[in-house]
Amino acid sequence: MSRGFVKEDDQEEAPFVPQRAVLPHGEINYVTPIGYDKLKEEREKLEKEISELDLEEGKERRHALAVLNGKLNLLQDRIASARILKPEEQPQGEVRFGALVVFKMVDNKQNSETKKFQIVGVDEANIKENKIAFVAPLAKGLTGKKKHETAEVVMAGKPTLLEIIDIIYG
């Protein structure tokens, strides 16, 4: 039908539902116990937002409801597929899921300060909190290594040699 015969008010834009953090195809959705609790809290918050939507808003409400329901469906899938791994149950002497890894760059003589991050699930990852996803190249490059071992990982597009200073669980 030609747009000339359709009222603008009748045209509803499809709701945009933002995707969750990327979990590569075939990867198990590992989460820490804290991460799992945060997913459940997020679900409760979305359910509350849905229940509090004003029923009198018409089209805007329908659009908001579609977005919230879309987010809730994606979240429900993540919760259902979550496999909780407790950091304290990991091999304590090597880098595994849940570890807080302290390391330094061996190649960089000017900047030998230590850095640290925790390896967590994709939904828990937050660079500001020094948490990276277990599927990140840095995490994959260090997984399985032990204290004082080195690993070559690609950082900023170039190979970088890192030394593991400490591995902390819990």
C-alpha positions as CSV (number, residue, x, y, z in Angstrom):
1,M,0.0,0.0,0.0
2,S,1.3,3.5,-0.8
3,R,2.3,5.6,2.1
4,G,-0.1,8.3,0.8
5,F,-3.0,6.2,2.0
6,V,-1.7,5.4,5.5
7,K,-1.9,7.8,8.5
8,E,1.4,8.5,10.1
9,D,-0.1,7.6,13.6
10,D,-0.8,4.1,12.4
11,Q,2.9,3.4,11.7
12,E,4.4,1.8,14.7
13,E,8.2,1.5,14.8
14,A,9.4,-2.0,15.8
15,P,10.9,-1.9,19.3
16,F,14.7,-2.1,19.5
17,V,15.7,-4.6,22.1
18,P,19.4,-4.3,22.9
19,Q,21.3,-7.6,22.8
20,R,23.1,-8.9,25.9
21,A,26.8,-9.3,26.1
22,V,28.1,-11.7,23.4
23,L,28.5,-15.3,24.4
24,P,30.1,-17.0,21.4
25,H,28.2,-19.9,19.8
26,G,29.0,-23.2,21.5
27,E,30.4,-21.6,24.7
28,I,28.9,-22.6,28.0
29,N,27.4,-19.7,29.9
30,Y,29.7,-19.8,33.0
31,V,28.8,-17.4,35.8
32,T,30.1,-16.9,39.3
33,P,27.6,-17.2,42.2
34,I,27.6,-13.4,42.5
35,G,27.0,-13.0,38.8
36,Y,24.1,-15.4,39.0
37,D,22.6,-13.4,41.8
38,K,22.9,-10.2,39.8
39,L,21.1,-11.8,36.9
40,K,18.2,-12.7,39.2
41,E,18.2,-9.2,40.6
42,E,18.1,-7.8,37.1
43,R,15.1,-10.1,36.3
44,E,13.2,-8.8,39.4
45,K,13.9,-5.2,38.4
46,L,12.6,-5.8,34.9
47,E,9.5,-7.6,36.2
48,K,8.8,-4.7,38.6
49,E,9.2,-2.1,35.7
50,I,6.7,-4.1,33.6
51,S,4.2,-4.3,36.5
52,E,4.5,-0.5,37.1
53,L,3.9,0.6,33.5
54,D,1.0,3.0,33.3
55,L,-1.9,1.3,31.5
56,E,-3.2,4.6,30.1
57,E,-0.3,5.6,27.9
58,G,-1.4,3.8,24.8
59,K,1.1,3.4,22.0
60,E,4.1,4.5,24.2
61,R,3.2,1.9,26.8
62,R,2.9,-0.8,24.2
63,H,6.3,0.1,22.8
64,A,7.9,0.2,26.3
65,L,6.3,-3.1,27.2
66,A,7.6,-4.7,24.1
67,V,11.1,-3.5,24.8
68,L,11.0,-4.7,28.5
69,N,9.5,-8.0,27.5
70,G,12.2,-8.5,24.9
71,K,14.9,-7.7,27.5
72,L,13.2,-10.1,30.0
73,N,13.1,-12.9,27.4
74,L,16.8,-12.5,26.6
75,L,17.6,-12.4,30.3
76,Q,15.5,-15.5,31.0
77,D,17.5,-17.4,28.4
78,R,20.8,-16.4,30.0
79,I,19.5,-17.4,33.5
80,A,18.3,-20.8,32.1
81,S,21.6,-21.5,30.4
82,A,23.8,-20.3,33.3
83,R,26.3,-22.8,34.7
84,I,27.5,-21.6,38.1
85,L,31.2,-22.2,38.8
86,K,32.4,-21.4,42.3
87,P,35.9,-19.7,42.2
88,E,36.9,-21.5,45.5
89,E,36.4,-24.9,43.8
90,Q,38.8,-24.1,41.0
91,P,42.4,-25.4,41.0
92,Q,44.0,-22.8,43.3
93,G,47.5,-23.0,41.7
94,E,46.5,-21.9,38.2
95,V,44.5,-19.3,36.4
96,R,40.9,-20.5,35.9
97,F,37.4,-19.0,35.8
98,G,36.8,-16.8,38.8
99,A,40.5,-16.1,39.5
100,L,41.7,-12.6,40.3
101,V,45.0,-12.5,38.3
102,V,47.8,-10.1,39.2
103,F,50.3,-9.7,36.3
104,K,52.8,-7.4,34.8
105,M,54.1,-6.8,31.3
106,V,57.5,-8.2,30.8
107,D,58.3,-6.4,27.6
108,N,57.6,-2.9,28.9
109,K,60.6,-1.7,30.9
110,Q,59.1,1.8,31.4
111,N,55.9,0.5,32.8
112,S,56.4,-2.5,35.0
113,E,53.5,-1.8,37.3
114,T,51.2,-4.7,38.1
115,K,47.7,-4.9,36.9
116,K,44.9,-7.2,38.0
117,F,41.6,-8.5,36.8
118,Q,39.1,-11.2,37.6
119,I,37.9,-13.7,35.0
120,V,34.1,-13.8,35.1
121,G,31.1,-14.6,33.0
122,V,30.1,-12.5,29.9
123,D,27.3,-10.7,31.7
124,E,29.5,-9.9,34.7
125,A,32.4,-8.4,32.7
126,N,33.0,-4.7,33.5
127,I,36.4,-3.2,32.7
128,K,35.8,-0.4,35.3
129,E,35.6,-3.1,38.0
130,N,38.6,-5.0,36.5
131,K,36.4,-7.9,35.5
132,I,36.9,-9.5,32.1
133,A,34.9,-12.2,30.4
134,F,36.4,-15.7,30.2
135,V,36.0,-15.5,26.4
136,A,38.3,-12.4,26.1
137,P,41.6,-13.1,24.4
138,L,43.5,-11.9,27.5
139,A,41.6,-14.3,29.8
140,K,42.0,-17.2,27.3
141,G,45.8,-16.5,27.0
142,L,46.3,-16.7,30.7
143,T,43.9,-19.6,31.6
144,G,45.8,-22.6,32.7
145,K,49.0,-20.7,33.6
146,K,50.6,-20.8,37.0
147,K,52.1,-18.2,39.3
148,H,55.4,-16.8,37.9
149,E,54.8,-18.3,34.4
150,T,54.7,-16.1,31.4
151,A,52.2,-16.0,28.6
152,E,52.2,-14.3,25.2
153,V,48.9,-12.6,24.5
154,V,47.8,-10.1,21.9
155,M,47.1,-6.7,23.4
156,A,46.4,-3.6,21.3
157,G,47.1,-5.7,18.2
158,K,50.6,-6.8,19.1
159,P,52.0,-9.8,21.0
160,T,52.8,-8.9,24.6
161,L,54.6,-11.1,27.1
162,L,52.9,-11.1,30.6
163,E,54.2,-12.6,33.9
164,I,51.7,-13.9,36.4
165,I,52.5,-12.4,39.8
166,D,49.6,-13.9,41.8
167,I,46.4,-15.9,41.5
168,I,43.7,-15.2,44.1
169,Y,40.4,-17.0,44.6
170,G,37.6,-16.0,46.9
